[in-house]
Amino acid sequence: MSDIKESLLARIANREARIGVIGLGYVGLPLVVEFAHGGFKSTGFEVDLRKAEAINRGESYIPDVPGSQVAELVRKGNLGATTDFTQLAEQDIIIICVPTPLRKTKDPDVSYILSAADRIISTLKRGQLIILESTTYPGTTDEVLRPIFDETGLQIDADYFLAFSPERVDPGNPNFNTKNIPKVVGGITTASSLVATAAYATIVDHVHRTSSARVAETCKLLENTFRAVNIGLVNELAQLCHELDIDTWEVITAAATKPFGFMPFYPGPGIGGHCIPLDPHYLSWKARMHGFEARFISLAEEVNSRMPEHVVGLVTGGLNRHRKAVNGSKILVMGVAYKRDIDDMRESPALAIVESLQELGAEVSFHDPYVTTIHLEGADRHLQGIPLTDAVVEAADCVVIVTDHSNIDYGHLVAKAQLVVDTRNTTRKLKGGDLDAKVIRL
Ligand SMILES: NC(=O)c1ccc[n+]([C@@H]2O[C@H](COP(=O)([O-])OP(=O)(O)OC[C@H]3O[C@@H](n4cnc5c(N)ncnc54)[C@H](O)[C@@H]3O)[C@@H](O)[C@H]2O)c1
């Protein structure tokens, strides 16, 4: 056993290990770039030929990854991408970063992981380390992946290593990136943990090793369930405060002065992205398999998924004050990406808000500096974004700030608007005479 471990550790230490990353999305691309930047010959494996070609041309399609960095690493020969999975045979370390969506029934869909595993076993060779980074339910690495690899006749530790390491990337966050976010790593065996930890330690500042892959898998689900539940709590508080005519944001700001035992979370139009709305379901599914109901998760989902409806209620109430009906009103939605300063539309609550306003007969348009078109699934239609002009804002009966991108002049927007529903408290810092009359905050 120790010969392949020592040999891999040595190859990692002297940067000879070849790194293959399967799936070059929001998670895989920054990771493969970081390994290439760390001096490793790194290859991205993609099913989407356009992405592989973009990388090989030295271009980035992920806002957090600078194109200049990709170009430089490709030029140096440290970075490349391919759709030819036979090249997996040449890799020492293979990291899986494919999507883990939910099925319509909200059950985990690990088919992308299985497909990546199928590609790996066709060339699996002695000495390789495989790491799963896709978010998934506890047990996936040892109950699902390991039997697939064992089936080849190769044996864990004697022939190959297997570990799980959750990805914590926060797209659009300028302060935290792959390098300075601590990495949690849990192997199927101690040797797997050791080699995986050694690999990540070359490119990230701090690696935390857990005693098993299951702990690492559950750690990721706890982190995102923690967020979903706490956001659910403040979203419920926001709805209650609306009824009681109390300013939720002021309540949270006051509570946050407590130096211990309180962590501020803020309400919003609902939760979005590929993680927070989905990941808790991976945990509750696993819980159900064991006859256990994860009640906090269900409750948070129920509250969070009702927020778009609450926002539509605020729009209706605001228009009513102006003696207008939603039906026939012009409504401008500002920001549709699921969070500030990114272009990711996955699970964005803006979609439910737009659809429901349209169903009520509103004439809805949107502006987003990062998103040009949205697909409305319920209606199976596309809606094109429009440029932001004074005329567009003045003509709108109501402007709804759904996502508070930082490159918008909100003072000017509010000055020109007739009525504003602000779901992000972004107008709080503005000063002006008729601000309170004009702006409704969540
Ligand atoms: N986006 C985030 O902020 C984030 C954060 C932490 C964890 N995660 C987790 O990381 C995983 C990946 O998420 P993402 O946001 O990068 O997804 P993504 O959709 O941006 O990227 C996934 C990529 O994998 C490719 N792909 C799909 N099947 C493949 C296959 N069989 N072989 C090779 N490539 C394949 C897709 O073409 C796509 O480019 C998910 O499990 C997600 O939950 C995401």
PDBQT file of the ligand as one rigid body, heavy atoms in Angstrom, charges set to zero:
ROOT
HETATM    1  N1  LIG A 501     -21.998  27.138  -7.590  1.00  0.00    +0.000 N 
HETATM    2  C1  LIG A 501     -21.639  27.202  -6.319  1.00  0.00    +0.000 C 
HETATM    3  O1  LIG A 501     -21.569  28.283  -5.755  1.00  0.00    +0.000 OA
HETATM    4  C2  LIG A 501     -21.291  25.955  -5.532  1.00  0.00    +0.000 A 
HETATM    5  C3  LIG A 501     -20.704  26.106  -4.276  1.00  0.00    +0.000 A 
HETATM    6  C4  LIG A 501     -20.355  24.982  -3.551  1.00  0.00    +0.000 A 
HETATM    7  C5  LIG A 501     -20.649  23.721  -4.046  1.00  0.00    +0.000 A 
HETATM    8  N2  LIG A 501     -21.244  23.583  -5.276  1.00  0.00    +0.000 N 
HETATM    9  C6  LIG A 501     -21.480  22.224  -5.766  1.00  0.00    +0.000 C 
HETATM   10  O2  LIG A 501     -20.500  21.921  -6.750  1.00  0.00    +0.000 OA
HETATM   11  C7  LIG A 501     -21.062  21.088  -7.763  1.00  0.00    +0.000 C 
HETATM   12  C8  LIG A 501     -20.895  21.750  -9.118  1.00  0.00    +0.000 C 
HETATM   13  O3  LIG A 501     -21.622  22.957  -9.121  1.00  0.00    +0.000 OA
HETATM   14  P1  LIG A 501     -21.347  24.106 -10.179  1.00  0.00    +0.000 P 
HETATM   15  O4  LIG A 501     -22.037  25.314  -9.677  1.00  0.00    +0.000 OA
HETATM   16  O5  LIG A 501     -19.917  24.195 -10.533  1.00  0.00    +0.000 OA
HETATM   17  O6  LIG A 501     -22.155  23.522 -11.444  1.00  0.00    +0.000 OA
HETATM   18  P2  LIG A 501     -22.078  24.054 -12.940  1.00  0.00    +0.000 P 
HETATM   19  O7  LIG A 501     -23.348  23.646 -13.584  1.00  0.00    +0.000 OA
HETATM   20  O8  LIG A 501     -21.643  25.482 -12.979  1.00  0.00    +0.000 OA
HETATM   21  O9  LIG A 501     -20.878  23.206 -13.565  1.00  0.00    +0.000 OA
HETATM   22  C9  LIG A 501     -20.915  21.827 -13.742  1.00  0.00    +0.000 C 
HETATM   23  C10 LIG A 501     -20.175  21.508 -15.032  1.00  0.00    +0.000 C 
HETATM   24  O10 LIG A 501     -20.097  20.099 -15.157  1.00  0.00    +0.000 OA
HETATM   25  C11 LIG A 501     -20.271  19.752 -16.524  1.00  0.00    +0.000 C 
HETATM   26  N3  LIG A 501     -20.660  18.361 -16.552  1.00  0.00    +0.000 N 
HETATM   27  C12 LIG A 501     -21.858  17.807 -16.314  1.00  0.00    +0.000 A 
HETATM   28  N4  LIG A 501     -21.764  16.463 -16.390  1.00  0.00    +0.000 NA
HETATM   29  C13 LIG A 501     -20.486  16.177 -16.683  1.00  0.00    +0.000 A 
HETATM   30  C14 LIG A 501     -19.777  14.977 -16.891  1.00  0.00    +0.000 A 
HETATM   31  N5  LIG A 501     -20.359  13.779 -16.770  1.00  0.00    +0.000 N 
HETATM   32  N6  LIG A 501     -18.487  15.070 -17.204  1.00  0.00    +0.000 NA
HETATM   33  C15 LIG A 501     -17.862  16.261 -17.299  1.00  0.00    +0.000 A 
HETATM   34  N7  LIG A 501     -18.484  17.439 -17.117  1.00  0.00    +0.000 NA
HETATM   35  C16 LIG A 501     -19.774  17.385 -16.807  1.00  0.00    +0.000 A 
HETATM   36  C17 LIG A 501     -21.278  20.746 -17.022  1.00  0.00    +0.000 C 
HETATM   37  O11 LIG A 501     -21.203  20.886 -18.442  1.00  0.00    +0.000 OA
HETATM   38  C18 LIG A 501     -20.856  22.019 -16.295  1.00  0.00    +0.000 C 
HETATM   39  O12 LIG A 501     -19.925  22.776 -17.034  1.00  0.00    +0.000 OA
HETATM   40  C19 LIG A 501     -22.501  20.851  -7.353  1.00  0.00    +0.000 C 
HETATM   41  O13 LIG A 501     -22.579  19.678  -6.610  1.00  0.00    +0.000 OA
HETATM   42  C20 LIG A 501     -22.803  22.035  -6.450  1.00  0.00    +0.000 C 
HETATM   43  O14 LIG A 501     -23.816  21.738  -5.520  1.00  0.00    +0.000 OA
HETATM   44  C21 LIG A 501     -21.552  24.678  -6.034  1.00  0.00    +0.000 A 
ENDROOT
TORSDOF 0
